[in-house]
Amino acid sequence: MNKFKDKVVVISGGNSGIGLETVKRFLEEGAKVVFSGRRQEALNEVSESLTGDFKAVLADQSKLEDNKRLIEEAVNAYGNIDVLFVNAGVAYFTPADSIDESHFDSQFDINIKGPAFLVKNAIPNLNDGGAIIFNTSIVHLKGFEGAAVYSATKGALRAYARVLTTELAPRHIRVNSIAPGPIATPIYNKMGMPEEAVSRMGQGFAASNPLKRFGESQEIANAALFLASNDASYVNGIELAVDGGMSQI
């Protein structure tokens, strides 16, 4: 229960879904956790349900000043960072011939621009031998209809992680990614699609999955803890698909 005792962990988008489950798991293992969210009410509600040493920070990953402040508040509270889980992200589905500038910019700002600058601010404050984990997606490995821009952001994040793996190797900072398949999280309610369309899409995802089900947030959180731990000391530069085999067949 103390695998991460006194380790400092920063998680973006930690107030719901995968992020929240990962916050809980790190706290259970003795970590000091700093997590962000875009809504103060959600942060307040979540904070009341958590136990352990943590700090909730109001921050929007699309805003460069918020990324800088998240790292500053983490360092001011606990010192240098051992683990950074770049988790926050958005997904909006629309056909390629129907996208507009807002659809494009909102996803690129949150899913790739924000992570790049979050990491930039974190690097000087990361302990040597630490770990960075990105939440990518299997979407850039497949050709899901309507996911052109979303897939492009996740493919860009994967490419960015590869380069970062090389750049941080001299400091023995491991960089890995988790590529979830369809996971039962609130993100599906935020896609801006009619409920019926979201339901059909979800049924299609489940039917095409070898395990015939959605994954759970806890299953992604467990993968994140593994990649951050000494158990994964020789795991570096990978993208781990946690998708029930969906991207493999």
C-alpha positions as CSV (number, residue, x, y, z in Angstrom):
1,M,0.0,0.0,0.0
2,N,3.0,2.3,0.1
3,K,4.6,1.7,-3.3
4,F,4.7,5.5,-3.9
5,K,5.2,6.7,-0.3
6,D,6.3,10.4,-0.3
7,K,6.5,10.5,-4.1
8,V,5.1,13.6,-5.7
9,V,2.6,13.0,-8.5
10,V,1.0,15.6,-10.7
11,I,-2.1,14.6,-12.8
12,S,-3.9,16.8,-15.2
13,G,-7.7,16.4,-15.5
14,G,-8.0,14.6,-12.2
15,N,-11.5,15.4,-11.1
16,S,-13.3,12.7,-13.1
17,G,-13.0,9.5,-15.1
18,I,-9.6,8.1,-15.6
19,G,-7.9,11.0,-13.9
20,L,-9.9,10.7,-10.7
21,E,-9.4,6.9,-10.5
22,T,-5.6,7.4,-10.9
23,V,-5.6,10.1,-8.2
24,K,-7.3,7.6,-5.9
25,R,-4.9,4.8,-6.7
26,F,-1.8,7.0,-6.1
27,L,-3.1,8.2,-2.8
28,E,-3.8,4.7,-1.7
29,E,-0.1,3.9,-2.4
30,G,1.1,6.8,-0.3
31,A,1.8,9.4,-2.9
32,K,1.4,13.2,-2.5
33,V,-0.9,14.1,-5.4
34,V,-1.6,17.4,-7.1
35,F,-4.3,17.3,-9.7
36,S,-6.1,19.8,-11.9
37,G,-9.6,20.3,-13.2
38,R,-11.4,23.0,-15.2
39,R,-14.3,23.5,-12.8
40,Q,-13.9,24.6,-9.2
41,E,-17.2,23.0,-8.2
42,A,-16.1,19.6,-9.5
43,L,-12.7,20.0,-7.7
44,N,-14.5,20.9,-4.4
45,E,-16.9,17.9,-4.7
46,V,-14.1,15.4,-5.5
47,S,-11.8,16.8,-2.7
48,E,-14.5,16.0,-0.1
49,S,-14.4,12.3,-1.1
50,L,-10.6,11.8,-1.1
51,T,-8.3,10.9,1.7
52,G,-4.6,11.4,1.8
53,D,-2.1,14.1,1.0
54,F,-3.3,16.0,-2.0
55,K,-3.9,19.4,-3.5
56,A,-6.5,20.3,-6.1
57,V,-5.7,23.1,-8.6
58,L,-8.1,24.9,-10.9
59,A,-6.4,24.8,-14.3
60,D,-7.3,24.5,-17.9
61,Q,-4.8,22.5,-19.9
62,S,-5.5,24.6,-23.0
63,K,-4.2,27.7,-21.3
64,L,-0.4,28.1,-21.1
65,E,-0.5,30.1,-17.9
66,D,-2.6,27.5,-16.2
67,N,-0.1,24.8,-17.1
68,K,2.7,26.8,-15.6
69,R,0.7,27.5,-12.5
70,L,-0.2,23.9,-12.0
71,I,3.5,22.9,-11.9
72,E,4.4,25.9,-9.7
73,E,1.7,25.0,-7.1
74,A,2.8,21.4,-7.0
75,V,6.4,22.4,-6.4
76,N,5.5,25.0,-3.8
77,A,3.4,22.4,-2.0
78,Y,5.6,19.3,-2.1
79,G,8.9,20.0,-3.9
80,N,10.2,18.4,-7.1
81,I,8.0,16.0,-9.0
82,D,8.5,12.3,-9.4
83,V,5.6,11.4,-11.7
84,L,3.6,13.5,-14.2
85,F,0.5,11.9,-15.7
86,V,-0.7,14.1,-18.7
87,N,-4.2,12.9,-18.7
88,A,-6.6,15.7,-19.5
89,G,-8.1,15.6,-23.0
90,V,-11.2,16.1,-25.1
91,A,-12.8,14.2,-27.9
92,Y,-15.3,15.7,-30.4
93,F,-16.5,13.6,-33.4
94,T,-17.6,15.1,-36.6
95,P,-17.1,14.2,-40.3
96,A,-14.1,15.7,-42.0
97,D,-16.2,17.7,-44.4
98,S,-18.1,19.3,-41.5
99,I,-15.3,20.5,-39.2
100,D,-14.8,24.1,-38.4
101,E,-11.9,26.1,-36.8
102,S,-13.3,25.8,-33.3
103,H,-13.6,22.0,-33.6
104,F,-10.0,21.9,-34.7
105,D,-8.4,24.4,-32.4
106,S,-10.2,23.3,-29.2
107,Q,-8.9,19.7,-29.6
108,F,-5.3,20.7,-30.6
109,D,-5.1,23.2,-27.8
110,I,-6.1,20.8,-25.1
111,N,-4.8,17.5,-26.5
112,I,-1.3,18.5,-27.7
113,K,-0.4,22.1,-27.2
114,G,-1.4,22.1,-23.6
115,P,0.6,18.8,-22.8
116,A,3.7,20.1,-24.6
117,F,3.8,23.3,-22.4
118,L,2.8,21.4,-19.3
119,V,5.8,19.2,-19.8
120,K,8.0,22.1,-20.7
121,N,7.2,23.6,-17.3
122,A,7.6,20.3,-15.5
123,I,11.0,19.3,-16.9
124,P,13.2,21.6,-14.7
125,N,11.2,20.4,-11.7
126,L,11.2,16.6,-12.4
127,N,13.5,14.4,-10.3
128,D,16.1,12.4,-12.2
129,G,14.7,8.8,-12.5
130,G,11.2,10.1,-12.6
131,A,8.4,9.2,-15.0
132,I,6.1,10.9,-17.5
133,I,3.0,9.2,-18.7
134,F,0.7,10.4,-21.5
135,N,-2.9,9.4,-22.0
136,T,-3.1,8.9,-25.8
137,S,-5.7,6.7,-27.4
138,I,-6.1,3.8,-29.9
139,V,-7.9,6.2,-32.2
140,H,-4.7,7.1,-34.1
141,L,-4.1,3.4,-34.7
142,K,-7.5,2.8,-36.3
143,G,-9.8,4.8,-38.7
144,F,-12.9,5.6,-36.7
145,E,-15.4,7.6,-38.6
146,G,-15.7,11.2,-37.5
147,A,-12.5,11.1,-35.5
148,A,-10.1,12.7,-37.9
149,V,-9.1,15.7,-35.8
150,Y,-9.2,13.9,-32.5
151,S,-7.1,11.1,-34.0
152,A,-4.6,13.6,-35.3
153,T,-4.1,15.2,-31.9
154,K,-3.5,11.8,-30.3
155,G,-1.1,10.8,-33.1
156,A,0.8,14.0,-32.6
157,L,1.0,13.3,-28.8
158,R,2.4,9.9,-29.5
159,A,5.1,11.3,-31.8
160,Y,5.9,14.0,-29.2
161,A,6.3,11.3,-26.5
162,R,8.8,9.4,-28.7
163,V,11.1,12.5,-29.0
164,L,10.7,13.3,-25.3
165,T,11.9,9.7,-24.5
166,T,15.1,10.4,-26.3
167,E,15.6,13.9,-24.8
168,L,15.1,12.9,-21.2
169,A,17.0,9.6,-21.4
170,P,20.2,11.2,-20.0
171,R,18.3,12.0,-16.8
172,H,16.8,8.5,-16.6
173,I,13.3,9.9,-16.8
174,R,11.1,7.3,-18.5
175,V,8.4,8.5,-20.9
176,N,5.5,6.1,-21.7
177,S,2.0,6.4,-23.0
178,I,-1.3,4.6,-22.3
179,A,-3.6,4.2,-25.3
180,P,-7.1,3.4,-23.9
181,G,-9.7,1.8,-26.0
182,P,-13.4,2.6,-25.2
183,I,-13.6,3.3,-21.5
184,A,-16.7,4.1,-19.5
185,T,-16.0,7.7,-18.6
186,P,-17.9,11.0,-18.7
187,I,-16.0,12.0,-21.9
188,Y,-18.8,10.4,-24.0
189,N,-21.3,12.8,-22.6
190,K,-19.1,15.8,-23.7
191,M,-18.7,15.0,-27.3
192,G,-21.4,17.3,-28.5
193,M,-23.2,14.5,-30.2
194,P,-26.9,13.5,-29.9
195,E,-27.4,10.9,-27.1
196,E,-28.7,8.4,-29.7
197,A,-25.6,8.8,-31.8
198,V,-23.3,8.3,-28.8
199,S,-25.3,5.2,-27.8
200,R,-24.9,3.7,-31.3
201,M,-21.2,4.5,-31.4
202,G,-20.8,2.9,-28.0
203,Q,-22.6,-0.3,-29.0
204,G,-20.4,-0.4,-32.1
205,F,-17.2,-0.1,-30.0
206,A,-18.3,-2.9,-27.7
207,A,-19.3,-5.2,-30.5
208,S,-15.9,-4.8,-32.2
209,N,-14.0,-5.4,-29.1
210,P,-12.7,-9.0,-28.5
211,L,-13.8,-8.8,-24.8
212,K,-17.2,-7.4,-25.9
213,R,-17.2,-4.6,-23.3
214,F,-16.0,-1.2,-22.4
215,G,-13.0,-0.9,-20.1
216,E,-13.2,0.7,-16.7
217,S,-11.3,3.8,-15.5
218,Q,-9.6,1.7,-12.8
219,E,-8.1,-0.5,-15.5
220,I,-6.3,2.5,-17.0
221,A,-5.3,3.8,-13.5
222,N,-3.7,0.4,-12.8
223,A,-1.7,0.7,-16.0
224,A,-0.6,4.2,-15.1
225,L,0.6,3.1,-11.7
226,F,2.6,0.2,-13.2
227,L,4.3,2.5,-15.7
228,A,5.2,5.0,-13.0
229,S,6.5,2.3,-10.6
230,N,9.9,0.6,-10.3
231,D,8.2,-2.5,-11.6
232,A,8.4,-0.9,-15.0
233,S,12.0,0.3,-14.6
234,Y,13.0,-1.1,-18.0
235,V,9.8,0.0,-19.8
236,N,10.5,3.2,-21.7
237,G,9.2,4.9,-24.9
238,I,6.2,2.5,-25.3
239,E,2.5,3.1,-26.0
240,L,0.6,0.5,-24.0
241,A,-2.8,-0.3,-25.5
242,V,-5.3,-1.0,-22.8
243,D,-8.2,-1.8,-25.0
244,G,-9.3,-5.4,-24.7
245,G,-7.4,-6.2,-27.9
246,M,-9.4,-3.8,-30.0
247,S,-6.4,-2.3,-31.8
248,Q,-4.7,-5.6,-32.2
249,I,-7.1,-7.4,-34.5
